[in-house]
Amino acid sequence: MENKTKHLEFIQTTINRMANNSFLLKGWVITIVGGLFAFSMNEMNYFYILISLIAVIFFWLLDGYYLYQEKLFRKLYEHVAEQPEGKIDFSMKTEPFEKNVSWRKCFFSSTMSLFYGALFTVNIIIILFI
């Protein structure tokens, strides 16, 4: 049972790292977008808003990728949890689960769509009214 527990700990550590990366990305995008909004309002320059819009899209894609990876590792965790002790090989390969997890669904999940969609919408509104 020790091998199975260790393998599950390895996978859980990876899942936690993916979740932490996602959290940090959200903090970075808020900081960058807020700073660019401040610059754009100070100088009334579209350039900063366009950079902000590109940053939102880039971080949305990157955060979607981290969520996708996290879900793949959750599937691996479930798989390892069901395996008997003798079949534990400490594999961290998630390829067998790719057919069960959709990157698009991760990208357009409700939490991602609400957070990044709101930032995207604010950017568009500011572009239209400046």
C-alpha positions in Angstrom: 0.0 0.0 0.0 3.0 2.3 0.5 3.7 2.5 -3.3 0.2 3.4 -4.1 0.1 6.1 -1.4 3.4 7.6 -2.7 2.2 7.6 -6.3 -1.0 9.3 -5.3 1.0 11.9 -3.4 3.1 12.6 -6.5 0.0 13.1 -8.6 -1.7 15.3 -5.9 1.4 17.5 -5.7 1.2 18.0 -9.5 -2.5 18.8 -9.2 -1.8 21.4 -6.5 0.9 23.0 -8.6 -1.5 23.3 -11.5 -4.2 24.9 -9.3 -1.6 27.3 -7.8 -0.4 28.3 -11.3 -4.0 29.1 -12.3 -4.4 31.2 -9.2 -1.2 33.1 -9.9 -2.2 33.7 -13.5 -5.4 35.3 -12.4 -3.5 37.6 -10.1 -1.1 38.6 -12.8 -3.7 39.3 -15.4 -5.6 41.6 -13.0 -2.4 43.4 -12.2 -1.4 43.8 -15.8 -4.8 44.8 -17.0 -5.3 47.3 -14.2 -1.9 48.9 -14.9 -2.6 49.1 -18.6 -6.0 50.7 -17.9 -4.3 53.3 -15.7 -1.8 54.1 -18.5 -4.5 54.2 -21.1 -6.7 56.6 -19.1 -3.7 58.8 -18.2 -2.7 59.2 -21.9 -6.0 58.4 -23.7 -4.1 55.9 -25.8 -5.8 52.9 -27.5 -2.4 51.1 -27.6 -2.5 50.2 -23.9 -6.1 48.9 -24.2 -5.2 46.7 -27.2 -2.2 45.3 -25.2 -4.5 44.7 -22.3 -7.0 42.8 -24.6 -4.1 40.6 -26.0 -3.0 39.9 -22.4 -6.5 38.8 -21.4 -6.6 36.4 -24.3 -3.1 35.1 -23.7 -3.7 34.5 -20.0 -7.1 32.9 -20.7 -5.5 30.5 -23.1 -2.7 29.7 -20.6 -5.1 29.3 -17.7 -7.3 27.0 -19.8 -4.2 24.9 -20.5 -3.4 24.6 -16.8 -7.0 23.6 -16.0 -6.9 21.0 -18.8 -3.6 19.6 -17.4 -5.1 19.6 -13.9 -8.2 17.6 -15.1 -5.9 15.1 -16.8 -4.0 14.6 -13.6 -7.3 14.2 -11.7 -8.2 11.4 -14.1 -4.8 9.8 -13.5 -5.3 10.1 -9.8 -8.7 8.3 -10.1 -7.1 5.6 -12.2 -4.2 5.0 -9.8 -6.6 5.0 -6.8 -8.5 2.1 -8.5 -5.4 0.0 -9.3 -4.3 -2.8 -7.1 -0.9 -2.3 -5.3 0.9 -4.7 -7.6 0.1 -2.6 -10.7 1.6 0.7 -9.4 4.3 1.8 -11.9 4.7 5.5 -10.8 3.7 6.6 -14.3 2.8 10.3 -14.6 1.6 9.9 -18.2 -1.8 11.5 -18.8 -2.1 10.6 -22.6 -4.6 7.7 -22.0 -7.1 10.2 -20.5 -6.9 12.9 -23.2 -9.9 11.4 -24.9 -12.0 11.9 -21.7 -11.0 15.6 -21.1 -11.8 18.4 -23.6 -9.5 21.4 -23.8 -12.3 23.5 -25.2 -14.6 22.6 -22.2 -11.8 23.7 -19.9 -11.2 26.9 -21.8 -14.9 27.8 -21.8 -15.8 26.4 -18.3 -18.1 28.6 -16.3 -15.5 30.0 -14.0 -13.0 30.7 -16.8 -15.7 32.3 -18.9 -17.0 34.5 -16.1 -13.5 35.7 -15.0 -11.8 36.2 -18.4 -15.1 37.0 -20.2 -15.7 39.9 -17.8 -12.1 41.2 -18.4 -12.6 40.8 -22.1 -15.9 42.6 -22.0 -14.5 45.5 -20.0 -11.7 45.9 -22.5 -14.2 46.0 -25.4 -16.4 48.5 -23.6 -13.5 50.8 -22.9 -12.4 50.5 -26.5 -15.8 51.5 -27.7 -16.1 54.5 -25.3 -12.7 56.0 -25.6 
